[in-house]
């Protein structure tokens, strides 16, 4: 990509961002759009424009975002969202501190060098404009390489310092949240898996007798996990008919308001999806279906509770300390029996995974790892081709008949500026659902854990395919003839090819922060979808609320995408220091835009109190490790005799990761007892805590407390009135 194409890409991306920001300022001030731009505030019973800022001021959102505190974020969107902003702030701090030294020092060092011929030079053996300001312009064995070697140490130690500070801060934030005097049901419960099944005793009897003998004073009650497939199916069908009935009644009420005759009562067809079959009165038909399903659901509930118990349970304790002790204690000599872990929030629990046995989970995990590895290898092919087509010269070689079209100046500029980046983003957008499915298939017990697992897979996928794939693919494609003639030159060619890919990554990052954050802020797509649904599809308040429901940050894809940018900027920070301002803008703009979204738009689906941070930290160190290895290889390819001085850095990174893991991770995997022992504001209502874990499909007024998860043959005495 030449300099004019890069400037075109940057200018058009910035212009799009400005247009989207103006759209946001205008559209968000309209009262009818409040549910799209302020749903978080509305759901909390707050006024959309509350806060004292004039709604006509297009920059009020910037002032609100910048003046908000971490506690404001926690109050509005939870601890997980606040931890995400710690990540953004840490990345921003690393790039700012790195840039303060690298830009004024390395740019003059590179620009005043004599120049170096590399594989991606033009036919006149001259560099592109960007190449002159990077390490690629420094000749081999030059003493100037000392500056780049020392810069590598500077970036590394800045990263160590800020990451350690962030880990300590998040650890304290998590502890403060868990020490809250508010009652959190999950803090009084543990998940028990791998329950050994023995003859003559029901699962319920085994669980009760086992935990009552170990925790005689604090054991409260157990809830045996059941196979809910059939009862969930009936419950979902019943809820579906209730929604259809409410919709039909709303249509009838609307027709009466318009003065239409009674003959306009809504009708439906009894066949597939209401499109075929006999036409009937909707209200009468749905009422009839509801009346049929209610007794069927009640019968299936009782059958499920008594006959479909599985070898897993939720066990409740009367104190947080007892539950915390149980979650981190070894309960049986055999690792595959009586596995106890801390309970997630009830809304997070993946009930269908709890019955999977210990060795079954291990096998599933290894199978999933193999599938993910195969997926990464498969995706390397198309992404490698994308990197090969980064330049139009390569495209014209592959498809000669397009030359007349792409030689047109305007089309050439646009294609060079956007084609490879958009193609890459589209390819990456196809992957997350597959990784979430695979992570769930491992037998993971909670939604938050699934998201963390999928996020890790997605990060390593993007690093291996996007960063390494684009770098290697692009270089190999342009130098294939040279490698064919001299196979021993591959390492040198790959190293020398690094600067040539810098403009691709610069454009990629710019496209992500200007267009990506512009769309996030303006919410143009959700706004259009909402108004279409409101006008043509929504008839009830429930349907309307569902149409504007905002969702959460989407950690499974957002964090790996951000970590890819961290990897790119770190790895090119010394090679092409001009990438650092792009990293600063990406994370600075992201901090600002997403802070507005967290305060006004996003509603978290669950809360893990910062459990994502250790995984973010590990991937941050992995990116740093890759940066250090890359710099060692590249400086070595420059035949700099002092390149081995970089060898300690990867070792230090591994030691740093190990020390942080040993020091902090245990408090994230299990609640510390000093945290759990803090007093509560009120005596916990154990009945409410127990019922918060009962699935909606199993909740019925006609089922007594004694029947809930109580085997028909259970002879175990109860603790109080529930256990």
C-alpha positions in Angstrom: 0.0 0.0 0.0 1.4 3.4 -1.0 1.3 6.5 1.2 -1.6 8.1 -0.7 -3.7 5.0 -0.3 -2.9 4.9 3.4 -3.9 8.6 3.8 -7.1 7.9 1.9 -8.0 5.0 4.2 -7.2 7.1 7.3 -9.1 10.2 6.1 -12.2 8.3 5.0 -12.3 6.3 8.2 -12.0 9.5 10.3 -14.7 11.2 8.2 -17.0 8.2 8.8 -16.4 8.5 12.5 -17.2 12.2 12.5 -20.5 11.5 10.6 -21.4 8.7 13.0 -20.7 10.9 16.0 -22.8 13.7 14.6 -25.6 11.2 14.0 -25.3 9.9 17.5 -25.5 13.5 18.9 -28.7 14.2 16.9 -30.4 10.8 17.2 -29.8 10.4 20.9 -31.5 13.7 21.7 -34.8 12.5 20.2 -37.2 11.3 22.9 -38.4 8.3 20.8 -34.9 6.9 20.6 -34.3 7.0 24.4 -34.7 3.2 24.7 -31.9 2.7 22.2 -29.4 5.2 23.6 -30.2 5.0 27.4 -31.7 1.5 28.0 -29.5 0.9 31.1 -30.7 4.0 32.8 -34.3 3.3 31.8 -34.2 -0.3 33.2 -32.9 1.1 36.5 -35.8 3.6 36.7 -33.6 6.6 36.0 -34.3 9.5 33.6 -32.4 9.1 30.3 -30.9 12.6 30.5 -30.3 12.6 34.2 -27.0 14.2 35.3 -27.4 17.9 34.8 -26.0 18.1 31.2 -27.9 19.9 28.5 -29.3 17.3 26.1 -28.7 19.6 23.1 -24.9 19.6 23.8 -23.4 17.1 21.3 -20.3 16.7 23.5 -22.1 16.1 26.8 -21.5 12.4 26.6 -17.8 13.0 26.5 -17.9 15.1 29.6 -20.0 12.5 31.4 -17.8 9.6 30.4 -14.6 11.4 31.5 -16.0 12.5 34.8 -17.4 9.1 35.8 -15.6 7.1 38.4 -14.9 3.4 38.6 -17.6 3.1 41.2 -20.1 4.6 38.8 -19.2 1.9 36.3 -19.6 -0.8 38.9 -23.0 0.6 40.0 -24.3 0.8 36.5 -22.7 -2.2 34.7 -21.0 -4.4 37.3 -17.5 -5.4 38.4 -16.7 -7.3 35.1 -17.3 -4.1 33.1 -15.1 -2.1 35.5 -12.3 -4.8 35.1 -12.6 -4.4 31.3 -11.8 -0.7 31.7 -8.8 -1.6 33.8 -7.6 -3.6 30.8 -8.2 -0.6 28.4 -6.4 1.8 30.8 -3.5 -0.6 31.2 -3.0 -1.0 27.5 -3.4 2.8 27.0 -0.8 3.5 29.7 1.7 1.0 28.2 1.5 2.6 24.7 1.6 6.2 26.0 4.7 5.5 28.2 6.3 3.6 25.4 5.6 6.2 22.8 7.0 9.0 25.0 10.4 7.5 24.6 10.3 5.5 21.4 8.8 8.2 19.1 11.3 11.0 19.8 14.3 8.6 20.0 13.7 5.9 17.3 12.2 8.0 14.6 15.2 10.2 14.1 17.5 7.2 14.4 15.7 5.4 11.6 15.1 8.4 9.4 18.7 9.5 9.4 20.0 6.0 8.6 21.5 5.3 5.1 18.7 2.8 4.3 18.5 -0.9 3.8 17.3 -3.0 0.9 14.6 -5.5 1.7 12.5 -8.0 0.0 9.5 -5.8 -0.4 11.3 -2.8 -1.9 10.0 -1.2 -5.1 11.6 -1.9 -8.4 13.9 1.1 -7.8 15.0 -0.5 -4.6 13.6 2.4 -2.6 11.4 2.3 0.5 7.8 3.5 0.9 7.5 6.6 3.0 6.6 4.6 6.2 9.6 2.3 5.8 12.0 5.2 6.1 10.7 5.9 9.7 11.1 2.4 10.9 13.8 -0.2 11.9 13.8 -1.6 8.3 15.6 1.6 7.2 18.6 0.8 9.4 21.4 -1.1 7.7 22.7 -4.4 9.0 25.3 -4.4 11.8 24.7 -0.7 12.4 25.4 0.7 15.9 22.0 2.4 15.6 20.4 -1.0 16.4 21.5 -0.4 20.0 18.6 2.1 20.3 16.1 -0.5 19.1 17.5 -3.1 21.5 17.3 -0.8 24.5 13.8 0.2 23.4 12.7 -3.4 23.5 13.7 -3.5 27.2 11.9 -0.2 27.9 8.6 -1.5 26.4 9.0 -4.8 28.3 9.6 -3.2 31.7 6.8 -0.7 31.3 4.5 -3.6 30.5 5.6 -5.6 33.6 5.1 -2.6 35.9 1.6 -1.6 34.6 0.4 -5.2 34.5 1.5 -5.9 38.1 -0.3 -2.7 39.2 -3.4 -3.7 37.3 -3.5 -7.2 38.8 -3.2 -5.8 42.3 -6.0 -3.3 41.6 -8.4 -5.9 40.1 -7.7 -8.3 43.0 -8.7 -5.6 45.5 -11.7 -4.7 43.4 -12.9 -8.3 43.4 -12.3 -8.6 47.2 -14.4 -5.5 47.8 -17.2 -6.8 45.7 -17.2 -10.2 47.4 -17.1 -8.5 50.9 -20.3 -6.6 50.1 -22.8 -6.8 53.0 -25.5 -7.5 50.4 -26.7 -11.2 50.2 -25.5 -12.9 47.1 -27.1 -16.4 46.8 -24.1 -17.9 45.0 -21.9 -17.2 48.0 -23.9 -19.6 50.1 -23.8 -22.5 47.6 -21.4 -24.9 45.9 -21.7 -27.2 42.8 -21.1 -30.9 43.5 -20.3 -33.2 40.5 -19.3 -36.8 40.1 -21.5 -38.1 42.8 -21.0 -41.8 43.2 -24.2 -43.7 42.7 -24.8 -46.6 45.1 -27.7 -49.1 45.3 -30.2 -48.8 48.1 -29.8 -45.0 48.3 -31.2 -42.2 46.2 -28.8 -39.5 45.0 -30.6 -37.0 47.3 -30.0 -39.3 50.3 -26.3 -39.7 49.4 -25.7 -35.9 49.1 -27.6 -35.0 52.3 -25.9 -37.7 54.4 -22.5 -37.0 53.0 -22.5 -33.2 53.5 -24.4 -33.4 56.8 -21.7 -35.6 58.2 -18.9 -33.2 57.1 -20.6 -29.9 57.9 -23.1 -30.8 60.6 -23.6 -27.2 61.8 -23.7 -25.3 58.5 -25.2 -27.7 55.9 -28.6 -26.4 54.9 -30.1 -28.2 52.0 -29.2 -29.8 48.7 -30.8 -29.5 45.3 -30.2 -32.5 43.1 -29.7 -31.6 39.4 -32.2 -33.2 37.1 -32.6 -33.9 33.3 -34.7 -31.0 32.3 -34.8 -31.5 28.6 -38.5 -32.5 28.4 -39.8 -30.1 31.1 -37.9 -27.2 29.5 -39.5 -28.0 26.1 -43.0 -28.0 27.6 -42.3 -24.8 29.5 -40.9 -23.0 26.5 -43.9 -24.1 24.5 -46.3 -22.8 27.2 -44.4 -19.5 27.4 -44.6 -19.2 23.6 -48.3 -19.6 23.6 -48.7 -17.0 26.4 -46.7 -14.5 24.4 -48.9 -15.2 21.3 -52.0 -14.8 23.4 -50.8 -11.5 24.8 -50.0 -10.4 21.2 -53.5 -11.4 19.9 -55.2 -9.6 22.8 -53.2 -6.5 22.0 -54.2 -6.7 18.4 -57.8 -7.0 19.3 -57.6 -4.1 21.8 -56.0 -1.9 19.1 -58.7 -2.8 16.6 -61.4 -1.8 19.1 -59.7 1.6 19.7 -59.8 2.1 15.9 -63.5 1.4 15.9 -63.3 -1.8 13.9 -66.1 -4.4 14.3 -65.7 -7.5 16.4 -65.3 -9.6 13.3 -61.7 -8.3 13.1 -60.7 -10.6 15.9 -57.2 -12.0 15.1 -57.0 -15.4 13.5 -54.2 -18.0 13.1 -53.7 -21.3 11.3 -53.1 -24.5 13.3 -50.4 -25.8 11.0 -46.6 -25.2 10.9 -45.6 -21.8 12.1 -49.3 -20.6 11.8 -48.9 -20.5 8.0 -50.9 -23.6 7.0 -53.9 -25.6 8.3 -57.3 -24.7 9.6 -58.0 -21.0 10.4 -59.2 -20.4 13.9 -59.7 -17.6 16.4 -56.3 -16.8 17.8 -57.4 -15.9 21.4 -59.6 -19.0 21.8 -57.0 -21.3 20.2 -54.1 -20.0 22.4 -56.2 -20.2 25.5 -57.0 -23.7 24.7 -53.4 -24.6 24.1 -52.4 -23.0 27.4 -55.0 -24.9 29.3 -53.8 -28.1 27.8 -50.1 -27.5 28.6 -50.5 -26.4 32.2 -51.4 -29.8 33.6 -49.0 -31.4 31.3 -46.2 -29.2 32.6 -47.1 -29.9 36.3 -47.1 -33.6 35.7 -43.7 -33.4 33.9 -42.3 -31.2 36.8 -43.1 -33.9 39.4 -41.8 -36.6 37.2 -38.6 -34.8 36.6 -38.0 -34.0 40.2 -38.6 -37.6 41.3 -37.4 -39.8 38.4 -34.8 -37.8 36.4 -32.2 -37.0 39.0 -28.6 -36.9 37.9 -25.2 -37.4 39.7 -24.8 -33.7 40.5 -26.2 -31.2 43.0 -26.2 -27.7 44.3 -25.5 -27.7 48.1 -26.4 -24.8 50.3 -24.8 -23.6 53.5 -25.9 -21.2 56.2 -22.7 -19.1 56.0 -20.4 -17.7 53.3 -17.3 -19.0 55.1 -18.6 -22.6 55.1 -19.4 -22.5 51.4 -16.0 -21.0 50.6 -14.3 -23.7 52.6 -16.2 -26.4 50.8 -15.5 -25.0 47.4 -11.7 -25.2 47.9 -11.4 -28.4 49.9 -10.6 -32.0 48.8 -13.7 -34.0 49.7 -12.8 -37.5 48.5 -9.6 -39.5 48.0 -10.4 -40.3 44.4 -10.2 -37.3 42.1 -13.2 -38.5 40.0 -15.7 -38.5 42.9 -17.4 -35.7 44.9 -15.9 -32.8 42.9 -16.9 -29.6 44.6 -16.5 -26.1 43.1 -17.9 -22.7 44.0 -21.3 -22.0 42.6 -21.7 -19.3 39.9 -24.8 -17.1 39.8 -28.0 -19.1 39.1 -28.5 -17.4 35.7 -25.0 -18.6 34.7 -25.3 -22.3 35.5 -25.3 -24.6 32.5 -27.5 -27.3 34.0 -27.1 -29.7 31.1 -23.3 -29.9 31.6 -23.3 -30.7 35.3 -24.0 -34.4 35.0 -20.9 -35.1 32.8 -18.4 -37.2 34.6 -14.8 -36.3 35.4 -13.1 -38.4 32.8 -15.8 -37.5 30.3 -14.9 -33.9 30.7 -11.2 -34.6 30.3 -11.8 -36.4 27.0 -14.2 -33.8 25.8 -11.6 -31.1 26.5 -8.8 -32.8 24.6 -11.2 -33.5 21.6 -12.2 -29.8 21.6 -8.5 -28.8 21.6 -7.8 -31.0 18.6 -10.8 -29.5 16.8 -9.7 -26.0 17.6 -6.2 -26.8 16.4 -7.6 -28.1 13.1 -9.8 -25.0 12.8 -6.8 -22.8 13.2 -4.9 -24.8 10.5 -7.9 -24.6 8.2 -8.4 -20.9 8.6 -4.7 -20.3 7.9 -5.4 -21.0 4.3 -8.0 -18.3 3.5 -6.3 -15.8 5.8 -2.9 -16.5 4.2 -4.6 -15.8 0.8 -6.1 -12.6 2.1 -2.6 -11.4 3.2 -1.3 -12.4 -0.3 -3.9 -10.2 -1.9 -3.0 -7.2 0.3 -1.5 -5.4 -2.7 -3.2 -5.0 -6.0 0.0 -6.0 -7.8 -0.4 -9.5 -6.4 -4.2 -9.5 -7.2 -3.5 -8.5 -10.9 -1.0 -11.3 -11.2 -3.6 -13.8 -10.1 -6.5 -12.3 -12.0 -5.1 -10.5 -15.1 -8.4 -9.6 -16.6 -9.2 -7.1 -13.8 -6.3 -4.9 -14.7 -8.4 -2.3 -16.7 -10.7 -1.9 -13.7 -8.2 -1.7 -10.9 -5.9 0.6 -12.8 -8.6 3.3 -12.5 -7.1 5.6 -9.8 -10.2 6.0 -7.6 -11.0 2.3 -7.6 -7.3 1.4 -7.0 -7.1 3.7 -4.0 -10.3 2.4 -2.4 -9.4 -1.3 -3.0 -5.9 -0.9 -1.6 -7.3 1.0 1.4 -10.1 -1.3 2.5 -10.3 -4.7 0.7 -7.9 -6.8 2.8 -9.0 -5.3 6.1 -12.7 -5.8 5.4 -12.1 -9.3 4.2 -10.2 -10.1 7.3 -12.8 -8.7 9.6 -15.6 -10.7 7.8 -13.6 -13.9 8.2 -13.1 -13.3 11.9 -16.8 -12.5 12.5 -17.7 -16.1 11.4 -15.7 -17.8 14.1 -17.0 -16.8 17.6 -20.2 -18.9 17.6 -18.3 -22.0 16.7 -15.8 -21.4 19.6 -18.6 -20.8 22.1 -20.3 -24.0 21.0 -17.0 -26.0 21.4 -16.3 -24.5 24.8 -19.7 -25.4 26.0 -19.2 -29.0 24.7 -16.2 -29.4 27.0 -18.6 -29.8 29.9 -17.9 -26.4 31.5 -20.5 -25.6 34.3 -21.1 -21.9 33.8 -21.7 -19.3 31.1 -19.0 -17.0 32.4 -16.5 -19.9 32.2 -17.6 -20.8 28.7 -17.0 -17.2 27.6 -13.5 -17.2 29.2 -12.7 -20.4 27.4 -14.0 -19.2 24.1 -12.1 -15.9 24.5 -8.9 -17.8 25.0 -9.4 -19.9 21.9 -10.3 -16.8 19.9 -7.2 -14.9 21.0 -4.8 -17.6 20.1 -6.7 -18.1 16.8 -6.4 -14.4 15.9 -2.7 -14.2 16.9 -1.7 -17.3 15.0 -3.9 -16.6 11.9 -4.1 -12.8 11.7 -0.7 -11.5 13.1 1.5 -14.5 12.2 -0.6 -15.6 9.2 -0.6 -12.2 7.6 3.1 -11.6 8.2 4.3 -15.0 7.0 1.7 -15.3 4.2 2.3 -11.9 2.8 6.1 -12.3 2.9 6.1 -15.9 1.5 3.8 -14.9 -1.4 6.0 -11.9 -2.5 9.3 -13.8 -2.0 8.3 -17.3 -3.2 10.7 -17.3 -6.1 13.6 -16.2 -4.0 12.9 -19.0 -1.4 12.6 -21.5 -4.2 16.1 -20.6 -5.4 17.6 -20.3 -1.9 15.6 -22.2 0.8 18.1 -21.1 3.5 17.1 -17.5 3.0 13.6 -18.0 4.5 14.4 -16.8 8.0 16.1 -13.6 6.7 13.3 -12.9 4.3 10.6 -13.4 6.9 12.3 -11.1 9.3 12.9 -8.4 6.6 9.3 -8.8 5.5 8.0 -7.5 8.9 8.2 -3.8 8.1 6.4 -4.3 4.8 3.3 -5.5 6.7 3.2 -2.5 9.0 1.0 -0.4 6.8 -1.6 -3.2 6.6 -1.8 -3.4 10.4 -1.8 0.4 10.7 -4.9 0.5 8.4 -6.5 -2.4 10.1 -6.2 -0.7 13.5 -7.4 2.6 12.2 -10.4 1.0 10.5 -11.3 -0.8 13.8 -11.2 2.3 16.0 -12.7 4.8 13.7 -15.4 2.8 12.0 -15.9 0.2 14.7 -16.2 2.6 17.6 -18.2 5.0 15.4 -20.8 2.3 14.8 -20.7 1.3 18.5 -21.4 4.9 19.6 -24.0 5.8 17.0 -26.0 2.5 17.4 -27.4 3.1 13.9 -28.0 -0.6 13.2 -29.8 -1.3 16.6 -31.8 1.9 16.1 -33.0 0.9 12.6 -33.8 -2.7 13.7 -35.8 -1.3 16.8 -37.9 1.1 14.7 -38.7 -1.6 12.1 -39.7 -4.0 14.8 -41.7 -1.4 16.7 -43.6 -0.4 13.5 -44.3 -3.8 12.0 -43.7 -6.5 14.5 -44.2 -5.4 18.2 -47.7 -5.4 19.6 -47.1 -5.9 23.4 -44.8 -4.2 25.9 -42.8 -7.4 26.3 -42.1 -7.5 22.6 -41.2 -3.9 22.6 -38.8 -4.4 25.5 -37.2 -7.4 23.8 -36.7 -5.3 20.6 -34.5 -2.7 22.4 -32.8 -5.0 24.9 -29.1 -3.9 24.7 -27.1 -6.9 25.9 -23.6 -6.8 27.3 -20.0 -6.0 26.1 -19.6 -9.4 24.5 -16.4 -10.4 26.2 -16.0 -13.6 24.1 -15.1 -11.5 21.0 -14.3 -8.0 22.3 -11.4 -8.9 24.5 -9.7 -11.2 21.9 -10.1 -8.5 19.3 -8.6 -5.9 21.6 -5.8 -8.3 22.5 -5.0 -8.7 18.8 -4.5 -5.0 18.6 -2.3 -5.2 21.7 -0.2 -7.9 20.0 0.1 -5.9 16.8 1.0 -2.7 18.4 3.5 -4.3 20.8 5.2 -6.3 18.1 5.5 -3.3 15.8 6.2 -0.7 18.5 10.0 -0.9 18.0 10.0 -2.0 14.4 7.6 0.8 13.3 7.1 3.2 16.2 4.5 5.2 14.3 2.0 2.4 15.2 2.1 3.5 18.8 -0.1 6.6 18.3 -2.6 4.3 16.6 -2.6 2.1 19.6 -3.1 5.1 21.9 -6.1 6.3 19.8 -7.6 2.9 19.7 -7.6 2.3 23.4 -8.2 6.0 24.3 -11.2 6.2 22.0 -12.4 2.8 23.1 -12.2 3.8 26.8 -14.3 6.9 26.0 -16.9 5.4 23.8 -17.4 2.2 25.8 -17.5 4.2 29.0 -20.5 6.0 27.6 -22.1 2.6 26.6 -21.4 1.1 30.1 -23.1 4.1 31.8 -26.1 4.3 29.6 -26.5 1.3 27.3 -25.1 -2.0 28.2 -26.7 -4.4 30.7 -24.5 -7.3 31.9 -25.9 -10.8 31.3 -24.0 -12.1 34.3 -21.4 -11.2 37.0 -18.2 -13.1 37.7 -16.5 -10.3 39.9 -13.4 -10.1 37.7 -12.8 -13.7 36.9 -11.8 -12.7 33.4 -8.7 -10.7 34.5 -6.2 -13.6 35.1 -7.0 -14.7 31.6 -6.5 -11.2 30.2 -3.2 -11.0 32.1 -2.0 -14.3 30.7 -2.7 -13.3 27.1 -1.1 -9.9 27.7 2.1 -11.6 28.8 1.8 -14.0 25.7 1.6 -10.9 23.5 4.7 -9.5 25.2 6.5 -12.8 24.8 5.8 -12.8 21.1 7.0 -9.2 20.8 10.3 -10.1 22.5 10.8 -13.2 20.4 10.0 -11.2 17.2 12.5 -8.5 18.2 15.2 -11.1 18.9 14.6 -12.7 15.5 14.5 -9.4 13.6 17.6 -7.8 15.3 19.4 -11.1 14.7 18.4 -11.0 11.1 20.1 -7.6 11.0 23.3 -9.4 11.9 23.7 -7.3 15.1 26.2 -9.1 17.2 24.6 -8.0 20.5 21.2 -9.5 19.6 21.6 -12.3 22.3 21.2 -9.6 24.9 17.5 -9.9 24.3 17.5 -13.6 25.3 16.7 -12.8 29.0 13.5 -10.9 28.2 11.4 -13.9 27.2 12.7 -15.8 30.3 11.8 -12.8 32.5 8.3 -12.8 31.0 7.8 -16.4 31.8 9.0 -15.8 35.4 6.7 -12.7 35.7 3.7 -14.7 34.5 4.5 -17.5 37.0 5.0 -15.2 40.0 1.7 -13.3 39.2 -0.2 -16.6 38.9 1.2 -17.9 42.2 0.5 -14.6 44.0 -2.9 -13.6 42.7 -4.7 -16.4 40.8 -5.8 -18.5 43.8 -8.0 -15.7 45.1 -9.7 -15.5 41.7 -10.4 -19.3 41.4 -11.7 -19.5 45.0 -13.0 -16.9 47.4 -10.6 -16.2 50.2 -11.8 -16.9 53.7 -10.9 -13.5 55.0 -13.1 -12.1 52.3 -16.0 -14.5 52.9 -16.0 -13.9 56.7 -17.2 -10.3 56.5 -20.5 -9.6 58.2 -23.8 -9.3 56.2 -26.2 -6.4 56.5 -29.0 -8.7 57.3 -29.6 -12.4 58.2 -29.8 -14.3 54.9 -33.2 -15.7 53.9 -32.2 -19.3 53.1 -35.5 -20.0 51.5 -35.0 -17.2 49.0 -31.5 -18.3 48.4 -32.6 -21.8 47.6 -35.4 -20.7 45.4 -33.2 -18.4 43.4 -31.5 -21.6 41.9 -34.8 -23.2 41.0 -35.3 -23.1 37.2 -38.4 -21.4 35.9 -39.5 -24.6 34.2 -39.5 -26.4 37.6 -41.1 -23.6 39.6 -44.7 -24.3 40.5 -47.0 -23.3 43.3 -48.5 -26.8 43.2 -45.2 -28.4 44.1 -44.4 -28.1 47.8 -41.0 -27.3 49.2 -40.8 -30.9 50.4 -41.2 -32.1 46.8 -38.5 -29.9 45.3 -35.6 -32.1 44.4 -36.6 -34.6 47.0 -36.5 -38.2 45.9 -39.7 -40.2 46.7 -37.7 -42.7 48.7 -35.6 -40.3 50.6 -35.5 -41.0 54.3 -33.0 -38.3 55.3 -34.1 -36.1 58.1 -34.4 -32.4 57.3 -32.4 -29.6 58.7 -34.9 -26.9 59.7 -37.8 -27.1 57.3 -35.9 -27.4 54.0 -33.0 -29.8 54.2 
